[in-house]
């Protein structure tokens, strides 16, 4: 049985239990780790992120059950232990991060920008005691011209991309450091399925930065913000 047949069989079995009579499912090259779906009456079609190509049957079954319970609005829709363990395992990052980065248009190859170096900023934050060094984290610049966010962080991919709008010659080092710290706070919170809990943890971590409200105001002058909506894909 190939991967398409396997994922379709698993999702069909689970979705049938939730009352969907006709089911189709296949892997899809998505930017985010997500499972999208289209429903018409008793028919449902699932697009399963190809980051899950190597997921064992138990993980795909858990994901299918979680998604179907959310669609039917029964149960809490949370991922089970097998799913969480698979997604947070180091092997998952090693297998999928380059694929994830390749789907971010214009992303830099390293943390070195035209004017600013994210690795140097990270080193300053570590030296100051605000962060603990993690050699597995990737720092990149990415174009986000239409976005006011200073960056985007992926907990599962252990990656932080900072908005290229901050890669300017006259940006103060301390403001860049705060911008990077604000995104590192998402990673510091770890994988948490409860979005309210994640936001609470994030704000607690952010508030530990000295004079963080002043830095937030300085970023707002540039038309940028450090807080954004959170999802499990982040």
N, C-alpha and C positions, 0 to 999 in steps of 0.2 A: 504494500500500500504506500503510495507516494504521499508527500506532505499535504497536498491539496485534498486528496481523498481522506486523509486522517483528520484534518481540521474540520472538514465538512461533516464527517461522520460524528465527531465529538459534539460539535455545535448542534447538529440535527437531533442527536439523542437528548441533549439537555433541553433544547428549545421545545421539543415535543412535550416534555414533562410540564412545560409552562403554557401549553395550549396552542403553540404555533404548529400548524399542520404541514406547511411546506417551508423548507429551510434550505438556504444555500449559504456557503461560507468559503472564503479563500483568503490567502495572505495578500497584503497590499503594501506598497512602499510608501509609508506615511512619514511625515516629518516628526510628529509626536508619537509617543507610545500610547496608542489608543485602539479601541475597538469601535468602529462606526457601524451604524446599521440603518437600513431602510425597511420600513414596515408598510405593507398594504394588506389590510384585513388580517387573515390568518397566515399570510406569507411574510417571511422576514429574510433579509439578506444581510450578512455580516461581512465587514471588511476588517480583517485582523492584521494589526501592524506586523510587518515582516521582521521586526526586532524579536518576535516570538517564534521564529522559524525553528529554533532548536529546543523549544519548550517541550517537556515531557507531557504525556497524556494527562497526568494528574493536574498539571498547571493549566493546560487548556480547558480541562473540565471545570476547574475552579473559576477561571475567567468567564467561561460561558455562563455558569450559574450566577456569578455576580452581576453580569450584564443583564441577563434575563430577569433577575429579581428586581433590578432597578427599573427596567421597562414595565414590568407588571406592578411595580410599587408594592412589593411584598418582601419582607425581610429587610436587613440593613444594607444589603448590597456590598458589604465589605469583602475584600479579598481574604481567602483563607491562608493558613500558615504556609502551605506548599507554594502558593503564588508569591507571597511576600519573600520567602526564603530564596526563591528563584530570581526575583527581580533585584534583590539587594546583594546577591552573591557577586564577588569580584569578577568571576568569569563572565557574567552578563555584561559588565562594563567593557571588559577586554574584547568581547565578541562584537559589540554593537557601536562603540563610541565613534570610530572612524566613519561608519556609515551615517551616524547621526550628524556629525560635523560636515560631511560631504553634502548634506541637504540644506545647509545654511548658506544661502547665497552671499558670496563676497567675504566669507569668514577668513580671518588671517590664519597663517600656518602656525604661528607661535603667539606669545603674548607681547611681542615687540611690534609697536605701531609706528607710524611715521614720526611722531613726536614724543610719545610716552610708552613706557615699558611696564606692562602689568606685572611681570615677574618681580621687578624692582619694587613696585607698590606692595605686592604681597609680602616681600621680604621685610619691608618697613612695618607692616602690620604685625608680622610674627615677632620682629625684634621688640616691638612696643608691648608685647604680651597680650594684644587684643585677639590674636588668632594662634592656633596651634598649627604647625606646618604639616601638610599632608601631601606627600610626593605624588599621589595618584590624581590630584586635581589638575584639570587642564584649563588654562586661561587663554581667551581669544578675544579679538576685536571683531565686531560684525556690524554691517550697515543696518541701521534702524531709523532711516530718515523720517518715516511716517509715524514713528512711535515716540512717545514722551518718556518711556521707561529708560533708566540709565543702563539697563542690561537685562539679561535673562539667565537664570540658573536652572540646571537640571540636576536634581538630587540623584536620580537613577544613573545618569551618564557622568556624574561627578565633573560637570563642566560649567564654567561661567563665561558668558560672552558679554562684553561691555560695549555699549553703543559707541560707534565711531565718532559721533558728535562730540565725544569727550577727548578724542585724540587730536587735540589742538595745542599749538606751541605755547600759548600763554595760560594754560590751565594750571592752577596752583596744585602742588603735589598733595597737600592735605585734602583738597577736595576730591582728587582722583582716588586717594586712599579711602575716603569715606564711601565713595561710589562703589568701589570694589568690595569694601566691607559689607555694604548693604546687600549685595548679592551673595556674598559668602554666608550671610546669615541664613539664607534659604538652605544651604548645604548643611550648616551646623545643626539645623533642626532635625535632620535625618528624614527617613521615610515615615510619614504619618498620614493615614487615610482620612482623618478628620480634618477638613479644611479650616474649621473654626479653631481647632487646637493648633494647627500649623501656623495660622495667622497670629495667634496669641504668643506662641513660642518665638516667632519671627520678631514681633514687636518688642518682646522682652530682650532678645539678643541685640536688636538694633539700639535700644535705649542704653545699652552698656557702653556705647561709643561716646566719649567725652564731647559735650556740647552738640549732640546729634541733631537737635532741633535747629540750631544755627546752620549746620551743614545742609539740612533739608531745605531751609529757606534759600541758601545760596544756589542750590540746584534748581529750585523753583524759578529763580530769576532767569535761569537758562532755559526755562520751559520744560523741565524734566522732573520726574518723580521716582522715588525708590520703591514705592508700594504698588503692587498690582494684584489682579485677581489670581487666585491660586487654583491649580487643578492637580489631579494625580499624575498628569503627564510631566509636570515640572520636576 
